């Protein structure tokens, strides 16, 4: 998943936003527009989070052993094995099939409750 997102970011930042009829619309490469807004005669609208606020937020977060509910994670791994799939090195189309299968399975379980 991270690899896919990295690829999307790369492709997004390679393209150039062209000018349009909307004069308020910025033009340029997204990564340059984000990193160097002064080149487009605008200001950086990022807001820095104070250290104490970041520490408070971090203490409220917990690091999960699994990306979701542990029982659901185990169930997904069972579905992986039953369908001969791997979440790491299968093509995107097979991962979509797995996602659809697990989603339908989850709906079926909830409807029975």
N, C-alpha and C positions, 0 to 999 in steps of 0.2 A: 504494500500500500504506500509506504513512504517513497519507494522508488517511482511509483506512478505519479504521486504528487510532485516529486522533484522534477519529473519529466514535464508535467503540466506547467510548472513555474518556469522552467527553461524555455518552453515553447511560447508561453505568454510574454516573457521578457524579450524574446527575439523579435517579435512583431512590433510594428510601429503604428500608433494610433494616428490616423490621418485627420486633416482638418475637415470640418463639416460646416453645415449652414449655421449650426449653433455656435455662436461666437464665444460662449462661456465654456465651451468644451476644450480641455487642454489637448495638446498634440505632442507626440513624442513616444519614446520607449518607456513602458511602465516602470522598469527598474530605475531608470534615470529620473523620471518624474517623482518617484518615491524618495530616492536617496539624495537628490540635489534639486529641491523645489525652487531654489533661488534662480536657477537657470531659466525658469519659466515665469520669473517675476512674481512669485508667490512666496508664502512663508511655510515653514515646517509646522504642521498642525499636530505633530506627535506631542503627547503629554507624558512627561517623565513621571514615573511612579516613585514617590519617596521611599527610601529604604525601609522605614518602619511599616509602611502599608504593605510593601512586598513581603516582609517577614510575617506579618499577620496573615496575609493571604496564603502564604506557603505553609504556615502551621495548620491552617484549616484544611489543606489538601492532604490527601493520603495517597501513597503510592500503591497502586493495585497490583496484585500478583497476576491477574488476568485482565484483559481489556473490557470485560463485562462481568455479569453475574457468574460465579464459579460453576454453578450447576449448568447454566446455559453454555458456558465455555466447554464443559465436558461433553455435553450433548452435541455441540458442533464438531468436536473432535471425533465423536462416534460416527457422525454423518460423513466426515472426511474419509474415514477408514472404509465405511460401507460403500461409498461411491468411488473409491480409488483415487481420491484427490489429495493434493497437498496445498496448504495455504502459502507456501513459500515459492515454489518454482513451477506452478501450473500457469498456462497462458490465461490471459484476462477472461476469455470467453468461458473457460472452465470454472474460473472463480465466480463469474456471474451466475453460472448454473448452480454452483454450490450456494451462493447467496439466495437465489430464488427458492431453491429446495428448502433451505433452512428457514426462510421466511414463511413459506407455505406450511411447513411442519409446525412452526411456532404458532401460526394462526389456528391451525387444526387443534393444537393442544389447548389454547385459550378458549376456543369455542366449546370444547368439551367440559371446561370447568364450570 
